Amino acid sequence: MYPDSNPSKQTMTRISERFESLRSQGRKALIPFITAGDPSLEATVPVLHALVSAGADLIELGVPFSDPMADGPVIQRSSQHALERGAGLAYVLDAVRRFREQDETTPMILMGYLNPVEIHGLERFAAEAADAGVDGVLLVDLPPEEAAETRATLNAHQLALISLAAPTTRPDRLQRMATEAQGYLYYVSYAGVTGGDKLAVEGLRERVSALCAASGVPVAVGFGIKDAESAKALAQFADGVVVGSALVQCLAEAETTAEATQAAAAFLSPLRGALDAA
C-alpha cells in the first residue's frame, strides 16, 4: 500500500494521480523504457504515442550517455547510436515538449546519469525539464546520501526524484529510500546490468512485498522483464513493472518510423493484456 499522507507523493501530480487511478481500478502500472533518439531522431515522439496507445501508464525516456555503466549491451548500443545522431539533452527535452502537444496526462520520467545534468546545470536542467513537461527524474548514479540538493532543486520545479533500489542495497539504505521515495520506487530485480536473463520471481516476492509495505509510494520492478509471462508474474506483488532492454532491442530492428511504432505497439500490447489479466 502507498498511503495518501506521504508529502513526497504530492511533488508531481501526474505520477501520483496515475497510480491512484490504477489502484482504484485494481490495475498494475506498465512502464516501458526507450532511449531518446533510437532507432531514429524522428521516431522518438511517434513511438512514445504508440506506447501509450498500446497501454503504457507511465514512460521512462532514456537520456543518452556515453558511459551508461548500469546498462547492458542493448541499451549501451542504443545510447551510443542516439548520441551519434545528435540526441543530446536539448533533443530529449524537445522530444518531451513535442509529446506534450498531444498528450498532457501520461507521466514522463527522464532516466539517465548525473553527468549530463551537472554539465547542463542542475537548476537550469530542472527548470527546462519542468517547462518541457517532465514529471520525474531517475539518476542511476546518484547515491541517496548525496541526493538532498538534487531532490530539493527538482522538487522546487515540481519534479519527483525517483529512487533506484537493488537486492544489494543495505537494509538501512533501503529503509531510507522507502521513506524518502517520490513518485514511485524502482526496484531492480537482480544485481547486474540491464538486459540480463536472471529473473527469479519467487525470490523477489518477499523482498518486494516488504518494500511495498514500507514505502510511501508505489514500487515498480524492472530488469529481466522480457515478455507477458514475466510481467504477469511480477504483477502479483509489485505495483508496476518496467520493461526496457527487450523493447529497445525490438525497436533497434526498425528501419522506418512506421516500423518502429508498429514494433512498439506489437511488443507492449501483450504485456498490457497480461497485467490486466493478473
C-alpha positions, 0 to 999 in steps of 0.5 A, a space after each residue: 500500500 502507498 498511503 495518501 499522507 506521504 508529502 513526497 507523493 504530492 511533488 508531481 501530480 501526474 505520477 501520483 494521480 496515475 497510480 491512484 487511478 490504477 489502484 482504484 481500478 485494481 490495475 498494475 502500472 506498465 512502464 516501458 523504457 526507450 532511449 531518446 533518439 533510437 532507432 531514429 531522431 524522428 521516431 522518438 515522439 511517434 513511438 512514445 504515442 504508440 506506447 501509450 496507445 498500446 497501454 503504457 501508464 507511465 514512460 521512462 525516456 532514456 537520456 543518452 550517455 556515453 558511459 551508461 555503466 548500469 546498462 547492458 549491451 542493448 541499451 549501451 548500443 542504443 545510447 551510443 547510436 542516439 548520441 551519434 545522431 545528435 540526441 543530446 539533452 536539448 533533443 530529449 527535452 524537445 522530444 518531451 515538449 513535442 509529446 506534450 502537444 498531444 498528450 498532457 496526462 501520461 507521466 514522463 520520467 527522464 532516466 539517465 546519469 548525473 553527468 549530463 545534468 551537472 554539465 547542463 546545470 542542475 537548476 537550469 536542467 530542472 527548470 527546462 525539464 519542468 517547462 518541457 513537461 517532465 514529471 520525474 527524474 531517475 539518476 542511476 548514479 546518484 547515491 541517496 546520501 548525496 541526493 538532498 540538493 538534487 531532490 530539493 532543486 527538482 522538487 522546487 520545479 515540481 519534479 519527483 526524484 525517483 529512487 533506484 533500489 537493488 537486492 544489494 542495497 543495505 537494509 538501512 539504505 533501503 529503509 531510507 529510500 522507502 521513506 524518502 521515495 517520490 513518485 514511485 520506487 524502482 526496484 531492480 530485480 537482480 544485481 547486474 546490468 540491464 538486459 540480463 536473463 536472471 529473473 527469479 520471481 519467487 525470490 523477489 516476492 518477499 523482498 518486494 512485498 516488504 518494500 511495498 509495505 514500507 514505502 510511501 509510494 508505489 514500487 515498480 520492478 524492472 530488469 529481466 522483464 522480457 515478455 507477458 509471462 514475466 510481467 504477469 508474474 511480477 504483477 502479483 506483488 509489485 505495483 508496476 513493472 518496467 520493461 526496457 532492454 527487450 523493447 529497445 532491442 525490438 525497436 533497434 530492428 526498425 528501419 522506418 518510423 512506421 516500423 518502429 511504432 508498429 514494433 512498439 505497439 506489437 511488443 507492449 500490447 501483450 504485456 498490457 493484456 497480461 497485467 490486466 489479466 493478473 
